[in-house]
């Protein structure tokens, strides 16, 4: 039975696209570069803040300018990451149902660790038992180490956990960690991406996720 659900954060639990785009465009405006559209940002997210900044900047920027932009973006986002970000419809109910069933919910994100922990605390409180993000010495998804760390911290086995995310990166992370994966369609990628990446399940709304997990739970 599943005893824990390991969730991606952005595009899975939280709709954070507009806040990410606003901080990217604030960074670009500071340097006099052309702003990026929401759809461009949607394509750029999924591999962490460093990659988001790199993909948003022109290709010919120097390493020093990139570092300056990254630090500016990070500071801007930390101040503004809750302006427009909200849980997707049905997510709070999903997490509450998991807690009632004594199934632990954990978050693993390619976002910086400090932001991941703060967002989970502010939006989900004790519905999330632990949250892991990227920091010095930690490789981002699809490297499986954060997932394996979480499973170890929970004192569970791989068979007792399922990984839920919205991107090909998430599905590959699950495969690399040896977990069953569920791809969600309300996030930043479409069905075609999830199918090509080999998701074990593809679900259209949180209620379907609960049916999948609780069926296994019983």
C-alpha positions as a Markdown table, in Angstrom:
| # | Residue | x | y | z |
|---|---|---|---|---|
| 1 | Unk | 0.0 | 0.0 | 0.0 |
| 2 | Unk | 1.1 | 3.6 | -0.5 |
| 3 | Unk | 2.1 | 5.2 | 2.8 |
| 4 | Unk | 3.5 | 8.4 | 1.2 |
| 5 | Unk | 2.9 | 10.6 | -1.8 |
| 6 | Unk | 5.9 | 12.6 | -3.0 |
| 7 | Unk | 4.8 | 15.7 | -4.8 |
| 8 | Unk | 6.5 | 18.1 | -7.1 |
| 9 | Unk | 5.6 | 21.7 | -6.1 |
| 10 | Unk | 5.3 | 24.1 | -9.0 |
| 11 | Unk | 2.7 | 23.0 | -11.6 |
| 12 | Unk | 1.5 | 20.2 | -9.3 |
| 13 | Unk | 0.4 | 21.7 | -6.0 |
| 14 | Unk | 0.9 | 25.4 | -6.7 |
| 15 | Unk | 0.1 | 27.5 | -9.7 |
| 16 | Unk | 3.2 | 29.8 | -9.4 |
| 17 | Unk | 3.7 | 30.7 | -13.0 |
| 18 | Unk | 2.7 | 34.3 | -12.8 |
| 19 | Unk | 4.9 | 35.1 | -9.8 |
| 20 | Unk | 7.9 | 33.4 | -11.5 |
| 21 | Unk | 7.2 | 35.4 | -14.7 |
| 22 | Unk | 7.0 | 38.7 | -12.8 |
| 23 | Unk | 10.3 | 38.2 | -11.1 |
| 24 | Unk | 12.0 | 37.1 | -14.4 |
| 25 | Unk | 10.6 | 40.2 | -16.2 |
| 26 | Unk | 11.7 | 42.5 | -13.3 |
| 27 | Unk | 15.2 | 41.1 | -13.8 |
| 28 | Unk | 15.1 | 41.5 | -17.5 |
| 29 | Unk | 13.8 | 45.1 | -17.3 |
| 30 | Unk | 16.6 | 45.9 | -14.9 |
| 31 | Unk | 19.1 | 44.9 | -17.6 |
| 32 | Unk | 17.2 | 46.5 | -20.5 |
| 33 | Unk | 16.3 | 43.2 | -22.1 |
| 34 | Unk | 13.0 | 42.3 | -23.7 |
| 35 | Unk | 10.4 | 40.7 | -21.4 |
| 36 | Unk | 9.3 | 37.1 | -21.7 |
| 37 | Unk | 5.7 | 36.0 | -22.2 |
| 38 | Unk | 3.9 | 33.8 | -19.8 |
| 39 | Unk | 4.0 | 30.9 | -22.3 |
| 40 | Unk | 7.8 | 31.3 | -22.7 |
| 41 | Unk | 8.2 | 31.1 | -18.9 |
| 42 | Unk | 6.0 | 28.0 | -18.9 |
| 43 | Unk | 8.4 | 26.3 | -21.2 |
| 44 | Unk | 11.5 | 27.5 | -19.2 |
| 45 | Unk | 10.4 | 26.2 | -15.7 |
| 46 | Unk | 10.8 | 22.7 | -14.3 |
| 47 | Unk | 14.6 | 22.4 | -13.9 |
| 48 | Unk | 15.2 | 24.9 | -11.1 |
| 49 | Unk | 15.7 | 28.6 | -10.7 |
| 50 | Unk | 19.2 | 28.7 | -12.2 |
| 51 | Unk | 18.0 | 27.1 | -15.4 |
| 52 | Unk | 15.0 | 29.4 | -15.5 |
| 53 | Unk | 17.2 | 32.5 | -15.3 |
| 54 | Unk | 19.6 | 31.0 | -17.9 |
| 55 | Unk | 16.9 | 30.3 | -20.4 |
| 56 | Unk | 15.2 | 33.7 | -19.9 |
| 57 | Unk | 18.4 | 35.7 | -20.6 |
| 58 | Unk | 19.9 | 36.3 | -24.0 |
| 59 | Unk | 22.4 | 33.6 | -25.0 |
| 60 | Unk | 25.4 | 36.0 | -25.1 |
| 61 | Unk | 25.4 | 37.2 | -21.5 |
| 62 | Unk | 28.7 | 36.9 | -19.6 |
| 63 | Unk | 29.0 | 34.5 | -16.6 |
| 64 | Unk | 29.3 | 37.6 | -14.3 |
| 65 | Unk | 26.1 | 39.1 | -15.6 |
| 66 | Unk | 24.3 | 35.8 | -15.3 |
| 67 | Unk | 25.4 | 35.5 | -11.6 |
| 68 | Unk | 24.1 | 39.1 | -11.0 |
| 69 | Unk | 20.8 | 38.4 | -12.7 |
| 70 | Unk | 20.4 | 35.1 | -10.8 |
| 71 | Unk | 20.9 | 36.8 | -7.4 |
| 72 | Unk | 18.5 | 39.6 | -8.4 |
| 73 | Unk | 15.9 | 37.1 | -9.5 |
| 74 | Unk | 16.2 | 35.0 | -6.4 |
| 75 | Unk | 15.8 | 38.1 | -4.1 |
| 76 | Unk | 12.9 | 39.4 | -6.1 |
| 77 | Unk | 11.1 | 36.0 | -6.1 |
| 78 | Unk | 11.6 | 35.5 | -2.4 |
| 79 | Unk | 9.9 | 38.8 | -1.8 |
| 80 | Unk | 7.1 | 38.3 | -4.3 |
| 81 | Unk | 6.5 | 34.5 | -4.5 |
| 82 | Unk | 3.1 | 34.7 | -2.8 |
| 83 | Unk | 1.6 | 37.6 | -4.8 |
| 84 | Unk | -0.4 | 35.5 | -7.3 |
| 85 | Unk | 0.6 | 31.9 | -6.4 |
| 86 | Unk | -2.2 | 29.7 | -5.2 |
| 87 | Unk | -2.9 | 26.0 | -4.7 |
| 88 | Unk | -4.7 | 24.4 | -7.7 |
| 89 | Unk | -8.4 | 23.7 | -7.2 |
| 90 | Unk | -8.9 | 20.6 | -5.2 |
| 91 | Unk | -5.3 | 20.3 | -3.9 |
| 92 | Unk | -6.1 | 21.3 | -0.3 |
| 93 | Unk | -8.9 | 18.8 | -0.1 |
| 94 | Unk | -6.6 | 16.2 | -1.6 |
| 95 | Unk | -3.9 | 16.8 | 1.1 |
| 96 | Unk | -6.5 | 16.8 | 3.8 |
| 97 | Unk | -7.8 | 13.4 | 2.6 |
| 98 | Unk | -4.3 | 12.0 | 2.6 |
| 99 | Unk | -3.7 | 13.1 | 6.2 |
| 100 | Unk | -7.0 | 11.6 | 7.3 |
| 101 | Unk | -5.9 | 8.3 | 5.7 |
| 102 | Unk | -2.6 | 8.6 | 7.5 |
| 103 | Unk | -0.7 | 8.8 | 4.2 |
| 104 | Unk | 2.2 | 11.2 | 4.4 |
| 105 | Unk | 2.6 | 14.0 | 1.8 |
| 106 | Unk | 6.1 | 15.2 | 1.0 |
| 107 | Unk | 7.3 | 17.8 | -1.5 |
| 108 | Unk | 10.5 | 17.6 | -3.6 |
| 109 | Unk | 11.2 | 20.6 | -5.9 |
| 110 | Unk | 13.9 | 22.0 | -8.1 |
| 111 | Unk | 13.2 | 25.4 | -6.6 |
| 112 | Unk | 15.6 | 26.7 | -4.0 |
| 113 | Unk | 15.2 | 25.0 | -0.6 |
| 114 | Unk | 14.4 | 28.1 | 1.4 |
| 115 | Unk | 11.6 | 29.1 | -1.0 |
| 116 | Unk | 10.2 | 25.5 | -1.1 |
| 117 | Unk | 10.0 | 25.3 | 2.7 |
| 118 | Unk | 8.5 | 28.7 | 3.1 |
| 119 | Unk | 5.8 | 28.1 | 0.4 |
| 120 | Unk | 4.8 | 24.7 | 1.9 |
| 121 | Unk | 4.6 | 26.2 | 5.4 |
| 122 | Unk | 2.5 | 29.2 | 4.3 |
| 123 | Unk | 0.1 | 27.4 | 1.9 |
| 124 | Unk | -0.1 | 23.9 | 3.4 |
| 125 | Unk | 1.0 | 23.9 | 7.0 |
| 126 | Unk | 1.1 | 20.5 | 8.6 |
| 127 | Unk | -0.6 | 18.9 | 5.5 |
| 128 | Unk | 3.0 | 18.5 | 4.2 |
| 129 | Unk | 5.2 | 16.6 | 6.5 |
| 130 | Unk | 8.5 | 17.6 | 4.9 |
| 131 | Unk | 9.8 | 19.6 | 1.9 |
| 132 | Unk | 13.0 | 19.4 | 0.1 |
| 133 | Unk | 14.5 | 21.9 | -2.4 |
| 134 | Unk | 17.8 | 22.5 | -4.1 |
| 135 | Unk | 20.8 | 23.9 | -2.2 |
| 136 | Unk | 24.6 | 23.7 | -2.3 |
| 137 | Unk | 25.8 | 20.2 | -2.8 |
| 138 | Unk | 22.3 | 18.9 | -3.8 |
| 139 | Unk | 21.6 | 17.9 | -7.4 |
| 140 | Unk | 18.2 | 18.9 | -8.9 |
| 141 | Unk | 15.7 | 16.5 | -10.4 |
| 142 | Unk | 15.9 | 14.2 | -12.3 |
| 143 | Unk | 18.7 | 13.1 | -10.0 |
| 144 | Unk | 16.9 | 10.8 | -7.6 |
| 145 | Unk | 18.9 | 11.6 | -4.4 |
| 146 | Unk | 16.3 | 14.0 | -2.8 |
| 147 | Unk | 13.6 | 11.4 | -3.4 |
| 148 | Unk | 15.7 | 8.6 | -1.9 |
| 149 | Unk | 16.6 | 10.9 | 1.1 |
| 150 | Unk | 12.9 | 11.5 | 1.6 |
| 151 | Unk | 12.0 | 7.8 | 1.5 |
| 152 | Unk | 14.8 | 7.1 | 4.0 |
| 153 | Unk | 13.6 | 10.0 | 6.3 |
| 154 | Unk | 10.1 | 8.5 | 6.3 |
| 155 | Unk | 11.5 | 5.0 | 7.1 |
| 156 | Unk | 9.5 | 3.6 | 4.1 |
| 157 | Unk | 10.3 | 1.5 | 1.1 |
| 158 | Unk | 10.0 | 2.5 | -2.6 |
| 159 | Unk | 7.0 | 0.3 | -3.0 |
| 160 | Unk | 5.2 | 2.3 | -0.3 |
| 161 | Unk | 5.6 | 5.6 | -2.2 |
| 162 | Unk | 4.3 | 7.2 | -5.4 |
| 163 | Unk | 5.7 | 10.3 | -7.1 |
| 164 | Unk | 3.3 | 12.9 | -8.5 |
| 165 | Unk | 4.4 | 15.7 | -10.9 |
| 166 | Unk | 3.5 | 17.6 | -14.0 |
| 167 | Unk | 6.6 | 17.3 | -16.2 |
| 168 | Unk | 8.9 | 15.0 | -18.0 |
| 169 | Unk | 11.5 | 15.9 | -15.4 |
| 170 | Unk | 9.3 | 14.6 | -12.6 |
| 171 | Unk | 8.5 | 11.3 | -14.4 |
| 172 | Unk | 12.2 | 10.7 | -15.1 |
| 173 | Unk | 13.0 | 11.4 | -11.5 |
| 174 | Unk | 10.5 | 8.8 | -10.4 |
| 175 | Unk | 12.0 | 6.3 | -12.8 |
| 176 | Unk | 15.5 | 7.1 | -11.6 |
| 177 | Unk | 14.4 | 6.5 | -8.0 |
| 178 | Unk | 12.5 | 3.3 | -8.8 |
| 179 | Unk | 9.0 | 4.7 | -8.0 |
| 180 | Unk | 5.6 | 4.5 | -9.6 |
| 181 | Unk | 4.8 | 7.9 | -11.2 |
| 182 | Unk | 1.6 | 9.8 | -11.8 |
| 183 | Unk | 1.6 | 12.8 | -14.2 |
| 184 | Unk | -1.0 | 15.6 | -13.7 |
| 185 | Unk | -2.6 | 17.5 | -16.6 |
| 186 | Unk | -3.4 | 20.8 | -14.7 |
| 187 | Unk | 0.3 | 21.9 | -14.6 |
| 188 | Unk | 2.9 | 23.3 | -17.0 |
| 189 | Unk | 3.1 | 20.3 | -19.5 |
| 190 | Unk | 0.6 | 18.5 | -21.6 |
| 191 | Unk | -0.5 | 14.9 | -22.0 |
| 192 | Unk | 1.9 | 14.3 | -24.9 |
| 193 | Unk | 4.9 | 15.2 | -22.8 |
| 194 | Unk | 3.8 | 12.9 | -19.9 |
| 195 | Unk | 3.0 | 10.0 | -22.2 |
| 196 | Unk | 6.3 | 10.3 | -24.0 |
| 197 | Unk | 8.2 | 10.3 | -20.7 |
| 198 | Unk | 6.5 | 7.1 | -19.7 |
| 199 | Unk | 4.2 | 8.1 | -16.8 |
| 200 | Unk | 2.6 | 5.1 | -15.2 |
| 201 | Unk | -0.6 | 7.1 | -14.6 |
| 202 | Unk | -1.9 | 10.3 | -16.1 |
| 203 | Unk | -4.7 | 12.2 | -14.2 |
| 204 | Unk | -6.8 | 15.2 | -15.0 |
| 205 | Unk | -7.9 | 16.4 | -11.6 |
| 206 | Unk | -6.9 | 15.9 | -7.9 |
| 207 | Unk | -9.9 | 13.7 | -7.3 |
| 208 | Unk | -8.6 | 11.1 | -9.7 |
| 209 | Unk | -5.3 | 11.1 | -7.7 |
| 210 | Unk | -7.2 | 10.4 | -4.5 |
| 211 | Unk | -9.0 | 7.5 | -6.2 |
| 212 | Unk | -5.7 | 6.0 | -7.4 |
| 213 | Unk | -4.0 | 6.3 | -4.0 |
| 214 | Unk | -6.9 | 5.3 | -1.8 |
| 215 | Unk | -7.6 | 2.3 | -4.1 |
| 216 | Unk | -4.1 | 1.1 | -3.5 |
| 217 | Unk | -4.4 | 2.1 | 0.2 |
| 218 | Unk | -7.3 | -0.3 | 0.7 |
